[in-house]
Amino acid sequence: MSASARRTALLQAAFEVIAAEGMSGATTRAIVAKADMSLASFHYAFTSRDEMLHELIGYVIENQAVAAFESLRFGADLRTAIRDGLQAFFEVVIADPGHEQVMFELMQYALRTPELAGLPKKQYAGYRFAVSGLLETAAADTGASWLLPVEDVARMVVVITDGITLAWLADHDTPAANRVIEFAATSIASLARPAGVARAVYPLISATRSETP
């Protein structure tokens, strides 16, 4: 097994252990047992458990971003593209609720662990980076332009998806979540100027953008 394949297998095993046992059960021994590897294999792939947890965040975020990118329907209007991205994310949540539970648990664990103090910031920076890419792609394809810095719009999207996820994990009310997605798509799309529409139509948001440092 190549070093890259070994790392990927250990990351997947770590994710599955955390989903089943929580962070308290995600010991190095439990992870290598799940991956059917030796402790030596783990230390060949990662210098420490903390390094593995940092990489696990990036691994999961990347897979989420890929799912959202694949959902974009090029040629669709901006609102539809945004809705499709949100829907793709939500379908990941429905298909594997433990996936998002692990991400929330990782963040809470890191907030309580001094050695992992930078992990939550990295986690959410990764979310915003992935969403920014989606927003830029959707705007470019539809000829629209964002009236606020795309990083600000991405932060709003991340806050919305967190809310949708937590609410659904609590009540599993899929129709309600879909209604929120429709509302969110309309709200987010309103932060962009469609192709061919003059800036004067959006004086307030445009002025806000020009004053943003």
The 8 nearest C-alpha neighbors of each residue, nearest first, counted from 0:
[[1, 4, 5, 2, 3, 6, 8, 40],
 [2, 0, 4, 3, 5, 6, 44, 7],
 [1, 3, 5, 4, 6, 44, 0, 43],
 [2, 4, 6, 1, 5, 7, 44, 0],
 [3, 5, 7, 1, 6, 2, 8, 0],
 [6, 4, 2, 8, 3, 7, 1, 9],
 [5, 7, 9, 3, 8, 4, 44, 10],
 [6, 8, 10, 4, 9, 5, 11, 3],
 [9, 7, 5, 11, 6, 10, 4, 12],
 [8, 10, 12, 6, 11, 7, 34, 13],
 [11, 9, 13, 7, 12, 8, 55, 6],
 [10, 12, 14, 8, 9, 13, 7, 15],
 [11, 13, 9, 15, 34, 14, 10, 33],
 [14, 12, 10, 16, 30, 11, 15, 9],
 [13, 15, 11, 17, 12, 16, 18, 10],
 [14, 16, 18, 12, 13, 17, 19, 11],
 [17, 15, 13, 19, 18, 14, 20, 25],
 [16, 18, 21, 20, 14, 22, 19, 15],
 [19, 17, 15, 16, 97, 101, 21, 20],
 [18, 20, 16, 17, 21, 15, 97, 24],
 [21, 19, 24, 17, 16, 18, 22, 25],
 [22, 20, 17, 23, 24, 18, 19, 25],
 [21, 23, 25, 24, 17, 20, 104, 108],
 [24, 22, 21, 25, 20, 26, 17, 108],
 [23, 25, 20, 22, 21, 26, 17, 16],
 [26, 24, 22, 17, 23, 16, 29, 30],
 [27, 25, 29, 28, 24, 30, 23, 22],
 [26, 28, 30, 29, 31, 25, 48, 38],
 [29, 27, 31, 26, 30, 32, 38, 25],
 [30, 28, 32, 26, 27, 31, 25, 33],
 [29, 31, 33, 27, 13, 32, 28, 12],
 [32, 30, 34, 36, 28, 33, 29, 35],
 [31, 33, 35, 29, 30, 34, 28, 36],
 [34, 32, 30, 31, 35, 12, 29, 16],
 [33, 35, 31, 12, 32, 36, 9, 30],
 [36, 34, 32, 33, 31, 37, 30, 12],
 [37, 35, 31, 34, 32, 40, 38, 41],
 [36, 38, 40, 39, 31, 41, 35, 32],
 [39, 37, 41, 40, 31, 42, 36, 28],
 [38, 40, 42, 37, 41, 43, 36, 44],
 [41, 39, 43, 37, 38, 42, 36, 44],
 [40, 42, 38, 44, 43, 39, 45, 31],
 [43, 41, 45, 39, 44, 40, 46, 38],
 [42, 44, 40, 41, 45, 39, 46, 2],
 [43, 45, 41, 42, 6, 40, 2, 5],
 [46, 44, 42, 47, 43, 41, 51, 50],
 [45, 47, 42, 50, 44, 48, 43, 51],
 [48, 46, 50, 49, 45, 51, 42, 41],
 [47, 49, 51, 50, 52, 27, 45, 46],
 [48, 50, 52, 47, 51, 53, 115, 114],
 [51, 49, 53, 47, 48, 52, 54, 45],
 [50, 52, 48, 54, 49, 53, 55, 45],
 [53, 51, 55, 49, 54, 50, 48, 56],
 [54, 52, 50, 51, 55, 56, 49, 118],
 [53, 55, 51, 57, 56, 52, 58, 50],
 [54, 56, 52, 58, 53, 57, 10, 51],
 [57, 55, 54, 58, 59, 53, 122, 60],
 [56, 58, 60, 54, 55, 59, 61, 53],
 [57, 59, 55, 61, 56, 60, 54, 62],
 [58, 60, 62, 61, 56, 57, 55, 63],
 [61, 59, 63, 57, 62, 58, 64, 56],
 [62, 60, 64, 58, 63, 59, 57, 65],
 [61, 63, 65, 59, 60, 64, 66, 58],
 [64, 62, 60, 66, 61, 65, 59, 67],
 [63, 65, 61, 67, 66, 62, 129, 68],
 [64, 66, 68, 62, 63, 67, 69, 61],
 [67, 65, 63, 69, 64, 68, 62, 87],
 [66, 68, 84, 64, 70, 87, 69, 65],
 [69, 67, 65, 70, 66, 71, 64, 133],
 [68, 70, 66, 67, 71, 65, 72, 87],
 [71, 69, 67, 68, 83, 84, 87, 72],
 [72, 70, 80, 68, 69, 73, 83, 84],
 [73, 71, 75, 80, 74, 70, 83, 79],
 [72, 74, 75, 71, 140, 80, 137, 141],
 [73, 75, 72, 141, 76, 140, 80, 77],
 [76, 74, 73, 72, 79, 80, 77, 141],
 [75, 77, 79, 78, 141, 80, 74, 73],
 [78, 76, 80, 79, 141, 81, 137, 188],
 [77, 79, 81, 188, 80, 184, 76, 82],
 [78, 80, 82, 76, 81, 77, 83, 75],
 [79, 81, 77, 83, 78, 82, 71, 75],
 [82, 80, 84, 78, 83, 79, 184, 77],
 [81, 83, 79, 184, 85, 84, 80, 86],
 [82, 84, 86, 80, 81, 85, 70, 79],
 [85, 83, 67, 81, 87, 86, 82, 70],
 [86, 84, 82, 88, 87, 83, 89, 81],
 [85, 87, 83, 89, 88, 84, 82, 90],
 [88, 86, 84, 90, 67, 85, 89, 83],
 [87, 89, 85, 91, 86, 90, 67, 84],
 [90, 88, 92, 86, 91, 87, 85, 93],
 [89, 91, 93, 87, 92, 88, 94, 86],
 [90, 92, 94, 88, 89, 93, 95, 87],
 [93, 91, 89, 96, 90, 95, 94, 99],
 [94, 92, 90, 91, 95, 96, 89, 173],
 [95, 93, 91, 92, 90, 96, 89, 98],
 [94, 96, 97, 92, 98, 93, 91, 99],
 [97, 95, 92, 98, 93, 99, 94, 100],
 [98, 96, 100, 95, 18, 99, 101, 92],
 [97, 99, 96, 101, 95, 100, 102, 92],
 [100, 98, 102, 101, 97, 96, 103, 92],
 [99, 101, 97, 103, 102, 98, 104, 96],
 [100, 102, 104, 99, 98, 103, 18, 105],
 [103, 101, 99, 105, 104, 100, 106, 98],
 [104, 102, 106, 100, 105, 101, 99, 107],
 [103, 105, 101, 107, 106, 102, 100, 108],
 [106, 104, 102, 108, 103, 107, 101, 109],
 [105, 107, 109, 103, 119, 104, 108, 110],
 [108, 106, 104, 110, 109, 105, 103, 111],
 [109, 107, 105, 111, 106, 110, 104, 112],
 [108, 110, 112, 115, 106, 111, 107, 116],
 [109, 111, 107, 108, 112, 116, 106, 119],
 [110, 112, 109, 108, 113, 107, 116, 115],
 [111, 113, 109, 115, 114, 110, 108, 116],
 [114, 112, 116, 115, 111, 109, 110, 117],
 [113, 115, 112, 116, 109, 49, 117, 118],
 [116, 114, 109, 113, 118, 112, 117, 49],
 [117, 115, 113, 118, 114, 109, 110, 112],
 [118, 116, 115, 120, 119, 121, 109, 114],
 [117, 119, 121, 115, 120, 116, 122, 109],
 [120, 118, 122, 106, 121, 117, 123, 109],
 [119, 121, 123, 122, 118, 117, 124, 116],
 [122, 120, 118, 124, 119, 123, 125, 117],
 [123, 121, 119, 125, 120, 124, 118, 56],
 [122, 124, 126, 125, 120, 121, 127, 119],
 [123, 125, 121, 127, 126, 122, 120, 128],
 [126, 124, 128, 123, 122, 127, 121, 129],
 [125, 127, 123, 129, 124, 128, 130, 122],
 [128, 126, 130, 124, 153, 129, 125, 131],
 [127, 129, 125, 131, 126, 130, 124, 132],
 [128, 130, 132, 126, 127, 131, 64, 125],
 [129, 131, 133, 127, 132, 153, 128, 134],
 [132, 130, 134, 128, 153, 133, 129, 127],
 [131, 133, 135, 129, 130, 134, 136, 128],
 [132, 134, 130, 136, 131, 135, 137, 68],
 [135, 133, 131, 137, 136, 132, 138, 130],
 [134, 136, 138, 132, 133, 137, 139, 131],
 [135, 137, 133, 139, 134, 138, 132, 140],
 [136, 138, 134, 140, 135, 139, 133, 80],
 [139, 137, 143, 135, 141, 140, 136, 142],
 [140, 138, 142, 136, 141, 137, 135, 143],
 [139, 141, 137, 138, 142, 136, 73, 74],
 [140, 142, 138, 143, 139, 76, 77, 137],
 [143, 141, 194, 139, 140, 138, 193, 144],
 [144, 142, 193, 194, 138, 141, 192, 191],
 [145, 143, 192, 191, 138, 146, 193, 142],
 [144, 146, 191, 147, 190, 192, 149, 143],
 [145, 147, 191, 205, 190, 204, 208, 144],
 [146, 148, 208, 145, 149, 151, 152, 190],
 [149, 147, 150, 151, 152, 208, 145, 146],
 [148, 150, 152, 151, 153, 131, 147, 145],
 [151, 149, 153, 148, 152, 131, 154, 127],
 [152, 150, 154, 153, 149, 148, 155, 147],
 [151, 153, 149, 155, 154, 150, 156, 148],
 [154, 152, 150, 156, 151, 131, 127, 155],
 [153, 155, 157, 151, 152, 156, 127, 158],
 [156, 154, 152, 158, 153, 157, 159, 151],
 [155, 157, 153, 159, 154, 158, 160, 152],
 [158, 156, 154, 160, 159, 155, 161, 153],
 [157, 159, 155, 161, 156, 160, 154, 162],
 [158, 160, 156, 162, 157, 161, 163, 155],
 [161, 159, 163, 157, 162, 158, 164, 156],
 [162, 160, 164, 158, 159, 163, 157, 165],
 [163, 161, 159, 165, 160, 164, 166, 158],
 [164, 162, 160, 166, 161, 165, 167, 176],
 [163, 165, 161, 167, 162, 166, 160, 168],
 [166, 164, 168, 162, 167, 163, 161, 169],
 [167, 165, 169, 163, 164, 168, 162, 170],
 [166, 168, 171, 164, 170, 169, 165, 172],
 [169, 167, 165, 166, 171, 170, 164, 96],
 [168, 170, 166, 167, 171, 165, 172, 164],
 [169, 171, 167, 172, 168, 166, 173, 165],
 [172, 170, 167, 168, 173, 169, 166, 176],
 [173, 171, 170, 175, 174, 167, 176, 166],
 [172, 174, 176, 175, 171, 177, 167, 93],
 [175, 173, 177, 176, 172, 178, 179, 171],
 [176, 174, 178, 177, 173, 172, 179, 167],
 [177, 175, 173, 179, 178, 174, 163, 180],
 [176, 178, 180, 174, 179, 175, 173, 181],
 [179, 177, 175, 181, 180, 176, 182, 174],
 [178, 180, 182, 176, 177, 181, 183, 175],
 [181, 179, 177, 183, 178, 182, 184, 176],
 [180, 182, 178, 184, 179, 183, 177, 185],
 [183, 181, 179, 185, 180, 184, 186, 178],
 [182, 184, 180, 186, 185, 181, 179, 187],
 [185, 183, 82, 181, 187, 186, 182, 78],
 [184, 186, 188, 182, 183, 187, 78, 189],
 [187, 185, 183, 189, 184, 188, 182, 190],
 [186, 188, 184, 189, 190, 185, 183, 152],
 [187, 189, 78, 185, 190, 186, 191, 184],
 [190, 188, 186, 187, 191, 185, 192, 78],
 [191, 189, 188, 187, 146, 145, 147, 192],
 [192, 190, 145, 146, 144, 189, 188, 193],
 [191, 193, 144, 143, 145, 196, 146, 194],
 [194, 192, 143, 196, 191, 195, 144, 142],
 [193, 195, 143, 142, 196, 192, 141, 144],
 [194, 196, 193, 197, 142, 192, 143, 198],
 [197, 195, 194, 193, 192, 198, 200, 199],
 [196, 198, 199, 200, 195, 192, 201, 194],
 [197, 199, 200, 201, 196, 202, 205, 192],
 [200, 198, 202, 201, 197, 205, 196, 203],
 [199, 201, 198, 197, 202, 196, 192, 203],
 [200, 202, 199, 198, 203, 204, 205, 192],
 [203, 201, 205, 199, 204, 206, 200, 198],
 [204, 202, 206, 205, 201, 207, 208, 200],
 [203, 205, 207, 206, 202, 201, 146, 208],
 [206, 204, 208, 202, 207, 203, 146, 201],
 [205, 207, 209, 203, 208, 204, 202, 210],
 [208, 206, 204, 210, 205, 209, 203, 211],
 [207, 209, 147, 205, 211, 206, 210, 146],
 [208, 210, 206, 207, 211, 205, 212, 147],
 [209, 211, 207, 208, 212, 206, 205, 204],
 [210, 212, 208, 209, 207, 148, 147, 206],
 [211, 210, 209, 208, 148, 207, 147, 151]]
